[in-house]
């Protein structure tokens, strides 16, 4: 597949055909990182999407709270905060 860099206002863009988007299960708004290996060699990697449940599952509640955050638990309410 041959693609072309095209002007898009003051920027440039590479347009991806719908067939390619469907084949790669991509949609408008997906985010990528770009790695360069040599002049003319690029690797696009789709940024991972995580659900809240997946992120929480990675948390270890046994790990002690960082020292700079401990003070937050001891602050007195100054407004109408409810716990």
Backbone as CSV, one residue per row, in Angstrom:
resi,resn,N_x,N_y,N_z,CA_x,CA_y,CA_z,C_x,C_y,C_z
1,UNK,0.852,-1.166,0.000,0.000,0.000,0.000,0.899,1.230,0.000
2,UNK,0.628,2.140,-0.874,1.405,3.369,-0.965,0.573,4.516,-0.417
3,UNK,1.155,5.298,0.493,0.484,6.445,1.077,1.288,7.687,0.772
4,UNK,0.647,8.822,0.893,1.300,10.078,0.541,1.155,11.077,1.683
5,UNK,2.229,11.788,1.991,2.154,12.881,2.950,1.513,14.055,2.230
6,UNK,0.446,14.593,2.823,-0.293,15.686,2.189,-0.375,16.872,3.144
7,UNK,-0.499,18.058,2.576,-0.656,19.272,3.384,-2.021,19.260,4.055
8,UNK,-2.037,19.712,5.303,-3.285,19.843,6.044,-3.170,21.141,6.834
9,UNK,-3.594,22.233,6.241,-3.368,23.551,6.827,-1.877,23.812,6.847
10,UNK,-1.344,24.163,8.002,0.098,24.384,8.120,0.829,23.112,8.530
11,UNK,0.088,22.021,8.722,0.669,20.742,9.113,0.687,19.797,7.916
12,UNK,1.089,18.576,8.173,1.072,17.539,7.150,0.414,16.305,7.742
13,UNK,-0.159,15.465,6.894,-0.860,14.272,7.372,-0.726,13.157,6.349
14,UNK,-0.831,11.941,6.842,-0.918,10.768,5.975,-2.326,10.227,6.150
15,UNK,-3.079,10.189,5.088,-4.457,9.705,5.151,-4.467,8.199,4.983
16,UNK,-5.266,7.538,5.823,-5.371,6.087,5.772,-6.707,5.696,5.158
17,UNK,-6.681,4.829,4.151,-7.927,4.401,3.507,-8.816,3.622,4.476
18,UNK,-10.120,3.709,4.268,-11.101,3.013,5.115,-10.806,1.519,5.167
19,UNK,-10.430,0.928,4.048,-10.138,-0.506,4.026,-9.017,-0.854,5.003
20,UNK,-7.998,0.006,5.056,-6.882,-0.214,5.975,-7.339,-0.061,7.422
21,UNK,-8.138,0.969,7.693,-8.663,1.170,9.046,-9.444,-0.055,9.504
22,UNK,-10.308,-0.561,8.637,-11.104,-1.744,8.981,-10.214,-2.964,9.212
23,UNK,-9.251,-3.158,8.337,-8.353,-4.311,8.430,-7.565,-4.282,9.741
24,UNK,-7.155,-3.103,10.182,-6.341,-2.965,11.388,-7.185,-2.673,12.631
25,UNK,-8.502,-2.647,12.469,-9.427,-2.356,13.574,-9.092,-1.005,14.211
26,UNK,-8.934,0.003,13.371,-8.618,1.354,13.816,-9.829,2.241,13.629
27,UNK,-9.863,3.327,14.414,-10.919,4.308,14.222,-10.352,5.701,14.460
28,UNK,-11.053,6.687,13.977,-10.637,8.071,14.169,-10.535,8.330,15.668
29,UNK,-9.453,8.940,16.090,-9.236,9.238,17.496,-8.266,8.294,18.172
30,UNK,-7.964,7.139,17.546,-6.961,6.243,18.124,-5.635,6.986,18.206
31,UNK,-4.875,6.721,19.239,-3.597,7.402,19.446,-2.444,6.426,19.239
32,UNK,-1.320,6.971,18.769,-0.158,6.163,18.454,1.100,6.817,18.992
33,UNK,2.119,6.005,19.190,3.464,6.509,19.423,4.272,6.177,18.180
34,UNK,5.276,6.980,17.926,6.126,6.766,16.751,7.546,6.525,17.223
35,UNK,8.150,5.450,16.730,9.556,5.176,16.997,10.299,5.249,15.673
36,UNK,11.450,5.881,15.682,12.261,5.963,14.471,13.504,5.105,14.663
37,UNK,13.854,4.380,13.627,14.998,3.473,13.693,16.122,3.909,12.769
38,UNK,15.801,4.527,11.693,16.774,5.045,10.740,16.028,6.040,9.869
39,UNK,16.755,6.753,9.061,16.091,7.696,8.166,15.132,6.913,7.269
40,UNK,13.869,7.279,7.323,12.870,6.616,6.491,12.255,5.376,7.113
41,UNK,12.674,4.982,8.316,12.114,3.784,8.957,11.369,4.208,10.221
42,UNK,10.054,4.034,10.212,9.202,4.404,11.335,8.416,3.194,11.802
43,UNK,8.098,3.175,13.081,7.221,2.144,13.624,6.111,2.860,14.378
44,UNK,4.874,2.643,13.952,3.720,3.197,14.647,3.195,2.140,15.598
45,UNK,2.980,2.517,16.853,2.409,1.601,17.831,1.155,2.229,18.404
46,UNK,0.076,1.475,18.367,-1.162,1.983,18.949,-0.995,2.039,20.460
47,UNK,-1.396,3.156,21.045,-1.337,3.273,22.501,-2.396,2.365,23.091
48,UNK,-2.039,1.699,24.145,-2.962,0.773,24.794,-4.106,1.534,25.441
49,UNK,-5.266,0.912,25.403,-6.429,1.447,26.116,-6.722,0.503,27.260
50,UNK,-6.928,1.071,28.419,-7.230,0.265,29.583,-8.583,0.671,30.138
51,UNK,-9.299,-0.294,30.646,-10.528,0.019,31.362,-10.144,0.357,32.794
52,UNK,-11.047,1.006,33.511,-10.782,1.330,34.903,-10.537,0.062,35.706
53,UNK,-11.297,-0.973,35.433,-11.134,-2.243,36.156,-9.735,-2.816,35.946
54,UNK,-9.208,-2.732,34.716,-7.866,-3.239,34.436,-6.807,-2.430,35.183
55,UNK,-6.982,-1.118,35.251,-6.021,-0.278,35.959,-6.058,-0.541,37.460
56,UNK,-7.257,-0.670,38.019,-7.386,-0.941,39.454,-6.794,-2.297,39.793
57,UNK,-6.967,-3.259,38.893,-6.442,-4.601,39.118,-4.917,-4.591,39.247
58,UNK,-4.257,-3.623,38.625,-2.803,-3.528,38.689,-2.308,-2.889,39.983
59,UNK,-3.216,-2.306,40.760,-2.833,-1.624,41.993,-2.580,-2.626,43.108
60,UNK,-1.588,-2.343,43.907,-1.267,-3.166,45.064,-1.561,-2.349,46.310
61,UNK,-2.663,-2.657,47.000,-3.052,-1.860,48.161,-2.131,-2.090,49.356
62,UNK,-1.265,-3.091,49.286,-0.327,-3.362,50.373,0.876,-2.416,50.337
63,UNK,1.084,-1.734,49.220,2.222,-0.816,49.096,1.949,0.411,49.953
64,UNK,2.913,0.811,50.789,2.691,1.991,51.630,2.519,3.255,50.793
65,UNK,1.749,4.166,51.338,1.505,5.440,50.666,2.800,6.255,50.647
66,UNK,3.085,6.969,49.556,4.292,7.804,49.512,4.272,8.832,50.641
67,UNK,5.432,9.143,51.174,5.519,10.049,52.332,4.933,11.426,52.035
68,UNK,5.077,11.899,50.798,4.545,13.227,50.488,3.025,13.243,50.379
69,UNK,2.374,12.086,50.386,0.916,12.014,50.296,0.261,11.740,51.653
70,UNK,1.024,11.296,52.622,0.462,10.935,53.926,-0.240,12.130,54.566
71,UNK,0.309,13.303,54.432,-0.275,14.503,55.036,-1.688,14.796,54.572
72,UNK,-2.031,14.428,53.368,-3.372,14.693,52.840,-4.448,14.027,53.687
73,UNK,-4.162,12.849,54.204,-5.155,12.137,55.014,-5.400,12.820,56.350
74,UNK,-4.468,13.640,56.809,-4.571,14.264,58.116,-5.083,15.704,58.064
75,UNK,-5.397,16.216,56.888,-5.881,17.591,56.779,-7.321,17.691,57.274
76,UNK,-7.629,18.810,57.919,-8.989,19.049,58.382,-9.802,19.635,57.232
77,UNK,-11.087,19.338,57.219,-11.984,19.893,56.207,-12.086,21.392,56.382
78,UNK,-12.101,22.114,55.274,-12.252,23.571,55.350,-13.512,24.032,54.627
79,UNK,-14.220,23.087,54.062,-15.440,23.409,53.340,-16.540,22.454,53.751
80,UNK,-17.313,22.020,52.783,-18.416,21.102,53.071,-18.100,19.706,52.545
81,UNK,-16.826,19.305,52.642,-16.443,17.978,52.176,-17.153,16.918,53.013
82,UNK,-17.552,15.876,52.348,-18.194,14.759,53.046,-17.443,13.484,52.684
83,UNK,-17.250,12.641,53.638,-16.546,11.384,53.384,-17.510,10.254,53.438
